[in-house]
Amino acid sequence: MPEMLHFERWDVLVVGGGAAGIGAAVAAARNGARVLLVDAGPMVGGELVSGIPVDGCLSSRGEWVVGGVCRDLFDECDRLGGYIGPINDYRSLHVVAVDPEIMKIAVLNVLQQAGVVLRLYSYADQVVMDGPRVRGVVVVNKGRRTLVEAGTVIDASGDGDVAVAAGVPFEKGDAAQGELQPVTLMFRMVGVDGERLLRFVRDNPENAGLGEYEGIGLSRAECAAALYRQGLPKVFLVSDGPVMRDAMARGALHRSSMMGITPTSMQRREVSVNTTRVGHLDATDTERLSQALPDLVKQVWECAGFLKSSVPGFEDAVFSGLAPRIGIRETRRILCDVVLGDDDVAEARKREDGIAKGAHEIDVHLAGTGHMRRPIRDGGSYDIPYGMLLARGVPNLLVVGRCMSASRVAHSSARVMGTCLAMGQAAGTAAAIVASANDAISDLRQVHVGRLRETLRAQGAVLEGTR
Ligand SMILES: Cc1cc2nc3c(=O)[nH]c(=O)nc-3n(C[C@H](O)[C@H](O)[C@H](O)COP(=O)(O)OP(=O)(O)OC[C@H]3O[C@@H](n4cnc5c(N)ncnc54)[C@H](O)[C@@H]3O)c2cc1C
Protein backbone atom coordinates (compact mmCIF):
# COMPACT_ATOMS: atom_id res chain seq x y z
CA MET A 1 0.00 0.00 0.00
CA PRO A 2 1.35 3.49 -0.86
CA GLU A 3 2.85 5.21 2.20
CA MET A 4 2.91 8.86 1.19
CA LEU A 5 -0.22 10.83 2.07
CA HIS A 6 -1.62 13.16 -0.59
CA PHE A 7 -4.01 16.02 0.14
CA GLU A 8 -7.12 17.26 -1.64
CA ARG A 9 -9.89 19.66 -0.73
CA TRP A 10 -13.52 19.52 -1.85
CA ASP A 11 -16.71 21.29 -0.79
CA VAL A 12 -18.47 17.97 -0.32
CA LEU A 13 -17.15 14.41 -0.03
CA VAL A 14 -19.73 11.66 -0.50
CA VAL A 15 -18.64 8.19 0.58
CA GLY A 16 -20.63 5.45 -1.15
CA GLY A 17 -22.24 5.50 -4.59
CA GLY A 18 -25.48 3.63 -3.90
CA ALA A 19 -28.96 5.18 -4.01
CA ALA A 20 -28.28 7.46 -1.04
CA GLY A 21 -24.84 8.59 -2.22
CA ILE A 22 -26.07 9.23 -5.76
CA GLY A 23 -28.96 11.34 -4.47
CA ALA A 24 -26.52 13.28 -2.29
CA ALA A 25 -23.77 13.79 -4.86
CA VAL A 26 -26.10 14.86 -7.67
CA ALA A 27 -28.01 17.30 -5.45
CA ALA A 28 -24.85 18.84 -3.98
CA ALA A 29 -23.27 19.32 -7.41
CA ARG A 30 -26.44 20.72 -8.99
CA ASN A 31 -26.58 23.27 -6.21
CA GLY A 32 -23.11 24.53 -7.01
CA ALA A 33 -20.78 22.51 -4.76
CA ARG A 34 -17.55 20.85 -5.88
CA VAL A 35 -18.31 17.20 -5.15
CA LEU A 36 -16.16 14.08 -4.96
CA LEU A 37 -18.00 10.74 -4.87
CA VAL A 38 -15.86 7.87 -3.64
CA ASP A 39 -16.83 4.21 -3.95
CA ALA A 40 -14.93 1.09 -2.97
CA GLY A 41 -16.34 -0.89 -5.89
CA PRO A 42 -15.73 -0.88 -9.65
CA MET A 43 -19.19 0.51 -10.49
CA VAL A 44 -21.55 3.08 -9.09
CA GLY A 45 -25.14 2.30 -8.22
CA GLY A 46 -24.85 0.04 -5.17
CA GLU A 47 -28.04 -1.99 -4.86
CA LEU A 48 -29.72 0.16 -7.53
CA VAL A 49 -28.04 -2.02 -10.16
CA SER A 50 -28.76 -5.41 -8.55
CA GLY A 51 -32.08 -6.07 -10.26
CA ILE A 52 -34.12 -5.04 -7.21
CA PRO A 53 -37.21 -2.90 -7.90
CA VAL A 54 -37.14 0.60 -6.43
CA ASP A 55 -39.55 0.66 -3.50
CA GLY A 56 -40.77 3.58 -1.43
CA CYS A 57 -41.38 5.91 -4.39
CA LEU A 58 -45.10 5.35 -4.18
CA SER A 59 -47.19 4.64 -1.11
CA SER A 60 -49.46 1.62 -0.82
CA ARG A 61 -52.25 3.98 -1.91
CA GLY A 62 -50.36 4.56 -5.14
CA GLU A 63 -49.36 8.20 -4.49
CA TRP A 64 -45.86 9.26 -5.61
CA VAL A 65 -43.94 10.39 -2.52
CA VAL A 66 -40.46 10.73 -4.05
CA GLY A 67 -39.38 12.91 -6.99
CA GLY A 68 -36.25 14.92 -7.71
CA VAL A 69 -33.07 12.97 -8.45
CA CYS A 70 -34.99 9.68 -8.29
CA ARG A 71 -37.37 10.91 -11.01
CA ASP A 72 -34.38 12.06 -13.10
CA LEU A 73 -32.84 8.59 -12.88
CA PHE A 74 -36.10 7.01 -14.01
CA ASP A 75 -36.39 9.51 -16.89
CA GLU A 76 -32.85 8.65 -17.98
CA CYS A 77 -33.64 4.91 -17.81
CA ASP A 78 -36.75 5.64 -19.88
CA ARG A 79 -34.78 7.59 -22.48
CA LEU A 80 -32.39 4.63 -22.77
CA GLY A 81 -35.22 2.09 -23.02
CA GLY A 82 -34.87 0.55 -19.56
CA TYR A 83 -37.82 1.91 -17.58
CA ILE A 84 -40.64 -0.52 -16.91
CA GLY A 85 -42.35 1.79 -14.45
CA PRO A 86 -44.62 1.50 -11.45
CA ILE A 87 -46.26 -1.86 -10.82
CA ASN A 88 -49.01 -2.64 -8.36
CA ASP A 89 -48.03 -5.96 -6.77
CA TYR A 90 -51.62 -6.41 -5.54
CA ARG A 91 -50.10 -7.53 -2.28
CA SER A 92 -49.32 -4.24 -0.53
CA LEU A 93 -46.92 -2.18 -2.62
CA HIS A 94 -46.40 -0.16 -5.76
CA VAL A 95 -42.81 -0.72 -6.90
CA VAL A 96 -40.86 0.80 -9.78
CA ALA A 97 -39.15 -1.73 -12.05
CA VAL A 98 -36.11 -0.82 -14.13
CA ASP A 99 -33.53 -2.63 -16.20
CA PRO A 100 -30.45 -2.83 -13.93
CA GLU A 101 -28.08 -2.86 -16.91
CA ILE A 102 -29.62 0.38 -18.18
CA MET A 103 -29.63 1.79 -14.65
CA LYS A 104 -25.83 1.40 -14.58
CA ILE A 105 -25.62 3.76 -17.56
CA ALA A 106 -28.34 6.09 -16.30
CA VAL A 107 -26.57 6.57 -12.97
CA LEU A 108 -23.32 7.50 -14.69
CA ASN A 109 -25.07 9.89 -17.08
CA VAL A 110 -26.94 11.69 -14.30
CA LEU A 111 -23.78 11.98 -12.17
CA GLN A 112 -21.80 13.32 -15.10
CA GLN A 113 -24.45 15.82 -16.14
CA ALA A 114 -24.49 17.17 -12.58
CA GLY A 115 -20.69 17.57 -12.61
CA VAL A 116 -19.89 15.06 -9.86
CA VAL A 117 -16.29 13.83 -9.86
CA LEU A 118 -16.19 10.07 -9.43
CA ARG A 119 -13.44 8.01 -7.84
CA LEU A 120 -13.99 4.26 -7.99
CA TYR A 121 -11.88 1.45 -6.52
CA SER A 122 -11.31 3.77 -3.56
CA TYR A 123 -11.98 2.83 0.03
CA ALA A 124 -12.76 5.39 2.72
CA ASP A 125 -10.58 4.16 5.55
CA GLN A 126 -9.67 6.41 8.48
CA VAL A 127 -11.03 9.75 9.52
CA VAL A 128 -8.89 12.70 10.60
CA MET A 129 -10.68 14.86 13.16
CA ASP A 130 -10.13 18.51 14.00
CA GLY A 131 -11.81 18.79 17.39
CA PRO A 132 -15.42 17.65 16.87
CA ARG A 133 -15.24 18.23 13.09
CA VAL A 134 -14.23 15.74 10.46
CA ARG A 135 -11.24 17.39 8.85
CA GLY A 136 -11.03 14.75 6.17
CA VAL A 137 -11.25 11.10 5.25
CA VAL A 138 -8.26 8.98 4.27
CA VAL A 139 -9.19 7.37 0.97
CA VAL A 140 -7.04 4.46 -0.15
CA ASN A 141 -6.66 2.98 -3.61
CA LYS A 142 -3.95 1.26 -5.62
CA GLY A 143 -2.30 4.49 -6.62
CA ARG A 144 -2.32 6.51 -3.46
CA ARG A 145 -3.50 7.32 0.04
CA THR A 146 -5.22 10.67 0.09
CA LEU A 147 -6.52 12.77 2.92
CA VAL A 148 -9.65 14.13 1.28
CA GLU A 149 -10.65 17.22 3.20
CA ALA A 150 -14.16 18.54 2.77
CA GLY A 151 -16.43 21.20 4.22
CA THR A 152 -19.14 18.56 4.57
CA VAL A 153 -18.75 14.79 4.52
CA ILE A 154 -21.75 12.61 3.66
CA ASP A 155 -21.59 9.02 4.86
CA ALA A 156 -23.60 6.94 2.38
CA SER A 157 -21.48 3.82 2.82
CA GLY A 158 -24.39 1.62 3.90
CA ASP A 159 -22.45 0.53 6.98
CA GLY A 160 -21.71 3.99 8.40
CA ASP A 161 -17.95 3.48 8.04
CA VAL A 162 -17.11 7.19 8.23
CA ALA A 163 -19.42 7.93 11.14
CA VAL A 164 -18.05 5.00 13.12
CA ALA A 165 -14.48 6.11 12.43
CA ALA A 166 -15.48 9.59 13.63
CA GLY A 167 -16.69 8.10 16.92
CA VAL A 168 -20.42 8.58 16.37
CA PRO A 169 -22.44 6.03 18.41
CA PHE A 170 -24.40 3.34 16.60
CA GLU A 171 -26.64 0.33 17.07
CA LYS A 172 -26.56 -2.92 15.18
CA GLY A 173 -29.51 -5.22 14.46
CA ASP A 174 -31.78 -6.39 17.22
CA ALA A 175 -30.53 -5.00 20.55
CA ALA A 176 -31.63 -8.07 22.57
CA GLN A 177 -30.47 -10.91 20.32
CA GLY A 178 -27.97 -9.13 18.06
CA GLU A 179 -29.96 -10.64 15.17
CA LEU A 180 -29.52 -9.05 11.71
CA GLN A 181 -31.65 -9.47 8.61
CA PRO A 182 -30.31 -12.18 6.28
CA VAL A 183 -28.12 -11.41 3.29
CA THR A 184 -29.32 -12.32 -0.20
CA LEU A 185 -27.76 -12.80 -3.60
CA MET A 186 -30.11 -11.61 -6.35
CA PHE A 187 -30.16 -13.36 -9.72
CA ARG A 188 -31.94 -13.05 -13.05
CA MET A 189 -33.47 -15.31 -15.68
CA VAL A 190 -34.30 -14.54 -19.33
CA GLY A 191 -36.87 -16.06 -21.64
CA VAL A 192 -39.64 -16.06 -19.04
CA ASP A 193 -43.21 -16.35 -20.31
CA GLY A 194 -44.79 -13.67 -18.15
CA GLU A 195 -48.33 -14.35 -19.32
CA ARG A 196 -48.06 -18.00 -18.33
CA LEU A 197 -46.59 -17.13 -14.94
CA LEU A 198 -49.38 -14.64 -14.25
CA ARG A 199 -52.00 -17.14 -15.44
CA PHE A 200 -50.57 -19.69 -13.01
CA VAL A 201 -50.93 -17.17 -10.15
CA ARG A 202 -54.43 -16.19 -11.28
CA ASP A 203 -55.52 -19.83 -11.27
CA ASN A 204 -53.56 -20.80 -8.10
CA PRO A 205 -53.58 -17.65 -5.96
CA GLU A 206 -52.71 -19.58 -2.79
CA ASN A 207 -49.10 -19.60 -4.02
CA ALA A 208 -48.70 -15.83 -3.97
CA GLY A 209 -48.82 -12.95 -1.49
CA LEU A 210 -51.94 -11.01 -2.52
CA GLY A 211 -54.41 -8.50 -1.09
CA GLU A 212 -52.50 -7.78 2.11
CA TYR A 213 -53.07 -4.02 2.06
CA GLU A 214 -56.71 -3.58 3.08
CA GLY A 215 -57.07 -0.46 0.96
CA ILE A 216 -56.91 -2.59 -2.18
CA GLY A 217 -60.48 -3.64 -1.38
CA LEU A 218 -60.28 -6.82 -3.47
CA SER A 219 -60.42 -10.48 -2.52
CA ARG A 220 -57.34 -12.64 -3.02
CA ALA A 221 -58.77 -14.11 -6.22
CA GLU A 222 -59.69 -10.64 -7.49
CA CYS A 223 -56.15 -9.44 -6.77
CA ALA A 224 -54.75 -12.38 -8.73
CA ALA A 225 -57.04 -11.53 -11.64
CA ALA A 226 -56.04 -7.84 -11.51
CA LEU A 227 -52.34 -8.82 -11.42
CA TYR A 228 -52.94 -10.93 -14.52
CA ARG A 229 -54.68 -8.05 -16.33
CA GLN A 230 -51.81 -5.68 -15.43
CA GLY A 231 -49.62 -8.00 -17.50
CA LEU A 232 -46.27 -7.43 -15.74
CA PRO A 233 -44.61 -10.46 -14.11
CA LYS A 234 -44.30 -9.08 -10.57
CA VAL A 235 -45.11 -12.01 -8.32
CA PHE A 236 -44.38 -12.86 -4.69
CA LEU A 237 -44.42 -16.60 -4.23
CA VAL A 238 -44.93 -17.34 -0.52
CA SER A 239 -43.36 -20.03 1.64
CA ASP A 240 -46.73 -21.35 2.86
CA GLY A 241 -48.06 -21.75 -0.69
CA PRO A 242 -47.95 -25.34 -2.03
CA VAL A 243 -45.27 -24.78 -4.68
CA MET A 244 -42.61 -23.30 -2.39
CA ARG A 245 -43.66 -25.30 0.67
CA ASP A 246 -43.38 -28.65 -1.11
CA ALA A 247 -40.01 -27.81 -2.67
CA MET A 248 -38.63 -26.76 0.72
CA ALA A 249 -40.04 -29.92 2.34
CA ARG A 250 -38.28 -32.18 -0.14
CA GLY A 251 -35.04 -30.23 0.25
CA ALA A 252 -35.10 -28.93 -3.33
CA LEU A 253 -35.16 -25.32 -2.19
CA HIS A 254 -33.49 -23.31 0.58
CA ARG A 255 -35.74 -22.00 3.37
CA SER A 256 -37.04 -18.52 2.70
CA SER A 257 -40.22 -16.59 3.47
CA MET A 258 -40.78 -15.64 -0.14
CA MET A 259 -39.58 -15.51 -3.70
CA GLY A 260 -39.92 -12.01 -5.13
CA ILE A 261 -40.04 -12.09 -8.93
CA THR A 262 -39.73 -8.71 -10.68
CA PRO A 263 -39.49 -7.83 -14.38
CA THR A 264 -36.09 -6.35 -15.29
CA SER A 265 -36.43 -6.25 -19.08
CA MET A 266 -39.53 -6.71 -21.20
CA GLN A 267 -37.35 -6.99 -24.34
CA ARG A 268 -35.26 -9.84 -22.91
CA ARG A 269 -38.32 -11.30 -21.12
CA GLU A 270 -36.13 -11.16 -18.04
CA VAL A 271 -36.98 -11.19 -14.35
CA SER A 272 -34.94 -10.87 -11.18
CA VAL A 273 -35.42 -13.22 -8.25
CA ASN A 274 -35.09 -12.21 -4.61
CA THR A 275 -35.15 -15.28 -2.39
CA THR A 276 -31.76 -16.71 -1.38
CA ARG A 277 -30.65 -16.10 2.16
CA VAL A 278 -27.95 -16.66 4.70
CA GLY A 279 -28.87 -15.56 8.19
CA HIS A 280 -27.06 -15.03 11.48
CA LEU A 281 -24.32 -13.13 9.70
CA ASP A 282 -22.85 -9.71 10.44
CA ALA A 283 -22.01 -8.33 7.01
CA THR A 284 -19.34 -6.01 8.45
CA ASP A 285 -17.38 -9.22 9.12
CA THR A 286 -15.81 -9.47 5.67
CA GLU A 287 -14.49 -12.99 6.21
CA ARG A 288 -17.92 -14.37 7.10
CA LEU A 289 -19.53 -12.40 4.28
CA SER A 290 -17.06 -13.84 1.77
CA GLN A 291 -17.68 -17.34 3.09
CA ALA A 292 -21.42 -16.90 2.49
CA LEU A 293 -20.98 -16.45 -1.27
CA PRO A 294 -20.61 -20.14 -2.24
CA ASP A 295 -23.70 -21.02 -0.16
CA LEU A 296 -25.69 -18.27 -1.81
CA VAL A 297 -24.57 -19.31 -5.29
CA LYS A 298 -25.61 -22.88 -4.53
CA GLN A 299 -29.05 -21.62 -3.49
CA VAL A 300 -29.28 -19.55 -6.69
CA TRP A 301 -28.53 -22.56 -8.84
CA GLU A 302 -31.01 -24.80 -7.03
CA CYS A 303 -33.64 -22.11 -7.21
CA ALA A 304 -33.15 -21.59 -10.96
CA GLY A 305 -33.70 -25.35 -11.37
CA PHE A 306 -36.77 -25.21 -9.12
CA LEU A 307 -38.28 -22.38 -11.18
CA LYS A 308 -37.71 -24.23 -14.45
CA SER A 309 -39.16 -27.49 -13.17
CA SER A 310 -41.99 -26.27 -10.94
CA VAL A 311 -43.18 -22.78 -11.85
CA PRO A 312 -45.17 -22.30 -15.07
CA GLY A 313 -43.67 -19.62 -17.30
CA PHE A 314 -40.07 -20.63 -16.51
CA GLU A 315 -39.97 -23.82 -18.61
CA ASP A 316 -37.76 -22.26 -21.30
CA ALA A 317 -36.09 -19.67 -19.11
CA VAL A 318 -32.31 -19.43 -18.91
CA PHE A 319 -30.18 -18.20 -16.02
CA SER A 320 -28.81 -14.80 -17.05
CA GLY A 321 -26.82 -13.33 -14.21
CA LEU A 322 -25.92 -12.72 -10.60
CA ALA A 323 -26.09 -9.39 -8.83
CA PRO A 324 -22.69 -7.69 -8.67
CA ARG A 325 -22.47 -8.21 -4.90
CA ILE A 326 -24.14 -9.92 -1.97
CA GLY A 327 -27.12 -7.80 -0.92
CA ILE A 328 -26.93 -6.56 2.65
CA ARG A 329 -30.15 -5.50 4.33
CA GLU A 330 -28.92 -4.42 7.73
CA THR A 331 -25.76 -3.66 9.65
CA ARG A 332 -25.12 -0.50 11.69
CA ARG A 333 -27.61 2.25 12.35
CA ILE A 334 -25.77 5.46 13.17
CA LEU A 335 -27.29 7.58 15.91
CA CYS A 336 -28.00 11.14 14.79
CA ASP A 337 -29.75 14.06 16.50
CA VAL A 338 -33.12 12.45 15.74
CA VAL A 339 -33.78 8.71 15.60
CA LEU A 340 -36.76 7.75 13.40
CA GLY A 341 -39.07 5.71 15.63
CA ASP A 342 -41.41 2.75 15.09
CA ASP A 343 -44.51 4.92 15.49
CA ASP A 344 -43.21 7.69 13.23
CA VAL A 345 -43.34 5.12 10.46
CA ALA A 346 -46.36 3.03 11.44
CA GLU A 347 -48.51 6.11 12.12
CA ALA A 348 -47.43 7.98 8.96
CA ARG A 349 -46.19 10.93 11.05
CA LYS A 350 -45.80 14.27 9.25
CA ARG A 351 -43.36 16.93 10.49
CA GLU A 352 -42.52 20.55 9.79
CA ASP A 353 -38.85 19.70 9.42
CA GLY A 354 -39.48 16.90 6.93
CA ILE A 355 -36.94 16.79 4.10
CA ALA A 356 -37.95 13.51 2.46
CA LYS A 357 -40.68 10.91 2.66
CA GLY A 358 -40.83 7.18 3.26
CA ALA A 359 -43.76 4.97 2.37
CA HIS A 360 -42.56 1.36 2.36
CA GLU A 361 -44.20 -1.03 4.80
CA ILE A 362 -42.37 -2.26 7.91
CA ASP A 363 -40.40 -5.15 6.47
CA VAL A 364 -38.00 -7.15 8.65
CA HIS A 365 -36.78 -10.37 7.02
CA LEU A 366 -36.04 -12.98 9.66
CA ALA A 367 -33.98 -16.13 9.44
CA GLY A 368 -35.55 -19.09 7.58
CA THR A 369 -39.18 -18.48 6.66
CA GLY A 370 -39.80 -15.73 9.23
CA HIS A 371 -40.83 -12.25 8.09
CA MET A 372 -42.27 -9.34 10.07
CA ARG A 373 -44.39 -7.05 7.87
CA ARG A 374 -46.79 -4.27 8.88
CA PRO A 375 -48.50 -1.65 6.75
CA ILE A 376 -48.20 2.11 7.27
CA ARG A 377 -51.39 3.73 8.50
CA ASP A 378 -53.92 4.23 5.68
CA GLY A 379 -51.28 3.12 3.19
CA GLY A 380 -49.74 6.59 3.56
CA SER A 381 -46.29 8.13 3.96
CA TYR A 382 -44.18 9.53 6.80
CA ASP A 383 -41.67 12.35 6.91
CA ILE A 384 -37.91 12.02 7.40
CA PRO A 385 -36.81 14.91 9.62
CA TYR A 386 -33.62 16.87 8.89
CA GLY A 387 -32.21 15.98 12.33
CA MET A 388 -32.13 12.33 11.27
CA LEU A 389 -29.20 13.14 8.97
CA LEU A 390 -27.08 15.08 11.51
CA ALA A 391 -24.41 12.82 13.04
CA ARG A 392 -24.40 13.25 16.80
CA GLY A 393 -21.66 15.53 18.04
CA VAL A 394 -20.11 16.21 14.63
CA PRO A 395 -20.88 19.59 13.01
CA ASN A 396 -20.05 18.65 9.40
CA LEU A 397 -21.08 15.02 8.93
CA LEU A 398 -24.36 13.81 7.42
CA VAL A 399 -25.49 10.17 7.42
CA VAL A 400 -27.89 8.79 4.83
CA GLY A 401 -29.08 5.51 3.36
CA ARG A 402 -29.00 2.08 4.91
CA CYS A 403 -26.88 3.24 7.88
CA MET A 404 -29.50 5.88 8.75
CA SER A 405 -30.54 6.91 12.25
CA ALA A 406 -33.65 4.84 12.95
CA SER A 407 -35.01 2.17 15.26
CA ARG A 408 -34.65 -1.32 13.84
CA VAL A 409 -38.32 -1.44 12.85
CA ALA A 410 -38.35 2.06 11.32
CA HIS A 411 -35.15 1.22 9.44
CA SER A 412 -36.81 -1.81 7.85
CA SER A 413 -39.14 0.60 6.06
CA ALA A 414 -36.85 3.55 5.31
CA ARG A 415 -33.97 1.40 3.97
CA VAL A 416 -35.61 1.04 0.53
CA MET A 417 -34.07 2.80 -2.44
CA GLY A 418 -36.70 5.46 -3.18
CA THR A 419 -36.37 6.71 0.40
CA CYS A 420 -32.55 6.48 0.29
CA LEU A 421 -32.47 8.58 -2.90
CA ALA A 422 -34.77 11.18 -1.31
CA MET A 423 -32.81 11.48 1.94
CA GLY A 424 -29.60 11.60 -0.08
CA GLN A 425 -30.92 14.48 -2.15
CA ALA A 426 -31.76 16.35 1.05
CA ALA A 427 -28.28 15.77 2.48
CA GLY A 428 -26.56 16.91 -0.72
CA THR A 429 -28.70 20.04 -0.85
CA ALA A 430 -27.92 20.89 2.79
CA ALA A 431 -24.20 20.38 2.11
CA ALA A 432 -24.38 22.72 -0.89
CA ILE A 433 -26.11 25.38 1.20
CA VAL A 434 -23.18 25.19 3.64
CA ALA A 435 -20.68 25.38 0.77
CA SER A 436 -22.35 28.47 -0.70
CA ALA A 437 -22.38 30.24 2.68
CA ASN A 438 -18.63 30.91 2.54
CA ASP A 439 -17.83 29.95 6.13
CA ALA A 440 -20.91 31.70 7.54
CA ILE A 441 -22.28 28.26 8.47
CA SER A 442 -19.94 26.26 10.70
CA ASP A 443 -22.43 23.59 11.73
CA LEU A 444 -24.98 21.80 9.55
CA ARG A 445 -27.48 22.50 12.33
CA GLN A 446 -27.42 26.16 11.28
CA VAL A 447 -28.89 25.34 7.89
CA HIS A 448 -32.31 26.97 7.73
CA VAL A 449 -34.68 24.02 7.32
CA GLY A 450 -37.28 26.24 5.63
CA ARG A 451 -34.75 27.22 2.99
CA LEU A 452 -33.63 23.61 2.57
CA ARG A 453 -37.23 22.51 2.07
CA GLU A 454 -37.86 25.31 -0.41
CA THR A 455 -34.83 24.31 -2.49
CA LEU A 456 -35.80 20.65 -2.38
CA ARG A 457 -39.36 21.42 -3.46
CA ALA A 458 -38.09 23.59 -6.32
CA GLN A 459 -35.96 20.65 -7.45
CA GLY A 460 -38.78 18.16 -7.57
CA ALA A 461 -38.75 16.63 -4.09
CA VAL A 462 -42.13 15.67 -2.67
CA LEU A 463 -42.48 17.07 0.85
CA GLU A 464 -46.20 17.46 1.38
CA GLY A 465 -49.62 16.96 -0.10
CA THR A 466 -49.69 13.19 0.34
CA ARG A 467 -51.67 11.08 2.78
C1 LIG B 1 -31.61 -8.57 -1.17
C2 LIG B 1 -32.15 -7.22 -0.95
C3 LIG B 1 -33.42 -6.93 -1.43
C4 LIG B 1 -33.92 -5.67 -1.28
N1 LIG B 1 -35.13 -5.37 -1.82
C5 LIG B 1 -35.45 -4.09 -2.00
C6 LIG B 1 -36.52 -3.71 -2.86
O1 LIG B 1 -37.22 -4.56 -3.40
N2 LIG B 1 -36.72 -2.40 -3.09
C7 LIG B 1 -35.95 -1.43 -2.50
O2 LIG B 1 -36.14 -0.25 -2.79
N3 LIG B 1 -34.96 -1.76 -1.63
C8 LIG B 1 -34.69 -3.05 -1.39
N4 LIG B 1 -33.66 -3.38 -0.57
C9 LIG B 1 -32.99 -2.36 0.25
C10 LIG B 1 -32.12 -1.45 -0.55
O3 LIG B 1 -31.63 -2.09 -1.70
C11 LIG B 1 -30.92 -0.91 0.26
O4 LIG B 1 -31.24 -0.68 1.60
C12 LIG B 1 -30.47 0.42 -0.36
O5 LIG B 1 -30.17 0.20 -1.72
C13 LIG B 1 -29.29 0.98 0.39
O6 LIG B 1 -28.76 2.05 -0.35
P1 LIG B 1 -27.43 2.75 0.14
O7 LIG B 1 -27.11 3.80 -0.86
O8 LIG B 1 -27.55 3.14 1.55
O9 LIG B 1 -26.34 1.58 0.13
P2 LIG B 1 -25.73 0.70 -1.03
O10 LIG B 1 -26.62 0.61 -2.21
O11 LIG B 1 -25.32 -0.56 -0.36
O12 LIG B 1 -24.44 1.51 -1.47
C14 LIG B 1 -23.35 1.69 -0.61
C15 LIG B 1 -22.14 1.96 -1.46
O13 LIG B 1 -21.06 2.35 -0.60
C16 LIG B 1 -19.87 1.74 -1.02
N5 LIG B 1 -19.03 1.65 0.16
C17 LIG B 1 -19.26 0.96 1.30
N6 LIG B 1 -18.28 1.17 2.19
C18 LIG B 1 -17.41 2.01 1.61
C19 LIG B 1 -16.18 2.60 2.04
N7 LIG B 1 -15.70 2.42 3.27
N8 LIG B 1 -15.51 3.40 1.16
C20 LIG B 1 -16.01 3.63 -0.08
N9 LIG B 1 -17.17 3.10 -0.52
C21 LIG B 1 -17.86 2.31 0.32
C22 LIG B 1 -20.31 0.40 -1.59
O14 LIG B 1 -19.37 -0.08 -2.52
C23 LIG B 1 -21.65 0.74 -2.23
O15 LIG B 1 -21.55 1.06 -3.60
C24 LIG B 1 -33.15 -4.67 -0.63
C25 LIG B 1 -31.89 -4.97 -0.13
C26 LIG B 1 -31.39 -6.24 -0.28
C27 LIG B 1 -30.02 -6.53 0.22
The ligand as a MOL file (V3000), in Angstrom:
LIG
                    3D

  0  0  0     0  0            999 V3000
M  V30 BEGIN CTAB
M  V30 COUNTS 53 58 0 0 0
M  V30 BEGIN ATOM
M  V30 1 C -31.6110 -8.5730 -1.1750 0
M  V30 2 C -32.1550 -7.2190 -0.9540 0
M  V30 3 C -33.4190 -6.9330 -1.4260 0
M  V30 4 C -33.9190 -5.6650 -1.2830 0
M  V30 5 N -35.1280 -5.3670 -1.8240 0
M  V30 6 C -35.4510 -4.0850 -1.9980 0
M  V30 7 C -36.5250 -3.7110 -2.8550 0
M  V30 8 O -37.2220 -4.5640 -3.3980 0
M  V30 9 N -36.7200 -2.3990 -3.0890 0
M  V30 10 C -35.9480 -1.4310 -2.4960 0
M  V30 11 O -36.1400 -0.2550 -2.7910 0
M  V30 12 N -34.9640 -1.7580 -1.6330 0
M  V30 13 C -34.6900 -3.0470 -1.3950 0
M  V30 14 N -33.6570 -3.3840 -0.5730 0
M  V30 15 C -32.9910 -2.3550 0.2460 0
M  V30 16 C -32.1170 -1.4480 -0.5530 0
M  V30 17 O -31.6300 -2.0860 -1.7040 0
M  V30 18 C -30.9160 -0.9080 0.2570 0
M  V30 19 O -31.2390 -0.6820 1.5950 0
M  V30 20 C -30.4680 0.4160 -0.3620 0
M  V30 21 O -30.1720 0.1970 -1.7220 0
M  V30 22 C -29.2870 0.9760 0.3850 0
M  V30 23 O -28.7560 2.0540 -0.3520 0
M  V30 24 P -27.4280 2.7520 0.1390 0
M  V30 25 O -27.1050 3.7960 -0.8580 0
M  V30 26 O -27.5550 3.1390 1.5540 0
M  V30 27 O -26.3390 1.5820 0.1340 0
M  V30 28 P -25.7290 0.6970 -1.0290 0
M  V30 29 O -26.6160 0.6080 -2.2120 0
M  V30 30 O -25.3150 -0.5640 -0.3550 0
M  V30 31 O -24.4380 1.5070 -1.4680 0
M  V30 32 C -23.3530 1.6930 -0.6060 0
M  V30 33 C -22.1360 1.9580 -1.4570 0
M  V30 34 O -21.0620 2.3490 -0.5950 0
M  V30 35 C -19.8740 1.7360 -1.0220 0
M  V30 36 N -19.0250 1.6460 0.1620 0
M  V30 37 C -19.2600 0.9580 1.2960 0
M  V30 38 N -18.2840 1.1710 2.1930 0
M  V30 39 C -17.4070 2.0110 1.6140 0
M  V30 40 C -16.1800 2.6030 2.0410 0
M  V30 41 N -15.7040 2.4160 3.2690 0
M  V30 42 N -15.5140 3.3950 1.1640 0
M  V30 43 C -16.0090 3.6320 -0.0770 0
M  V30 44 N -17.1720 3.1000 -0.5220 0
M  V30 45 C -17.8610 2.3120 0.3230 0
M  V30 46 C -20.3110 0.3950 -1.5850 0
M  V30 47 O -19.3720 -0.0790 -2.5200 0
M  V30 48 C -21.6510 0.7380 -2.2280 0
M  V30 49 O -21.5460 1.0610 -3.5960 0
M  V30 50 C -33.1470 -4.6700 -0.6280 0
M  V30 51 C -31.8880 -4.9730 -0.1260 0
M  V30 52 C -31.3940 -6.2380 -0.2780 0
M  V30 53 C -30.0200 -6.5300 0.2250 0
M  V30 END ATOM
M  V30 BEGIN BOND
M  V30 1 1 1 2
M  V30 2 1 2 3
M  V30 3 2 2 52
M  V30 4 2 3 4
M  V30 5 1 4 5
M  V30 6 1 4 50
M  V30 7 2 5 6
M  V30 8 1 6 7
M  V30 9 1 6 13
M  V30 10 2 7 8
M  V30 11 1 7 9
M  V30 12 1 9 10
M  V30 13 2 10 11
M  V30 14 1 10 12
M  V30 15 2 12 13
M  V30 16 1 13 14
M  V30 17 1 14 15
M  V30 18 1 14 50
M  V30 19 1 15 16
M  V30 20 1 16 17
M  V30 21 1 16 18
M  V30 22 1 18 19
M  V30 23 1 18 20
M  V30 24 1 20 21
M  V30 25 1 20 22
M  V30 26 1 22 23
M  V30 27 1 23 24
M  V30 28 2 24 25
M  V30 29 1 24 26
M  V30 30 1 24 27
M  V30 31 1 27 28
M  V30 32 2 28 29
M  V30 33 1 28 30
M  V30 34 1 28 31
M  V30 35 1 31 32
M  V30 36 1 32 33
M  V30 37 1 33 34
M  V30 38 1 33 48
M  V30 39 1 34 35
M  V30 40 1 35 36
M  V30 41 1 35 46
M  V30 42 1 36 37
M  V30 43 1 36 45
M  V30 44 2 37 38
M  V30 45 1 38 39
M  V30 46 1 39 40
M  V30 47 2 39 45
M  V30 48 1 40 41
M  V30 49 2 40 42
M  V30 50 1 42 43
M  V30 51 2 43 44
M  V30 52 1 44 45
M  V30 53 1 46 47
M  V30 54 1 46 48
M  V30 55 1 48 49
M  V30 56 2 50 51
M  V30 57 1 51 52
M  V30 58 1 52 53
M  V30 END BOND
M  V30 END CTAB
M  END
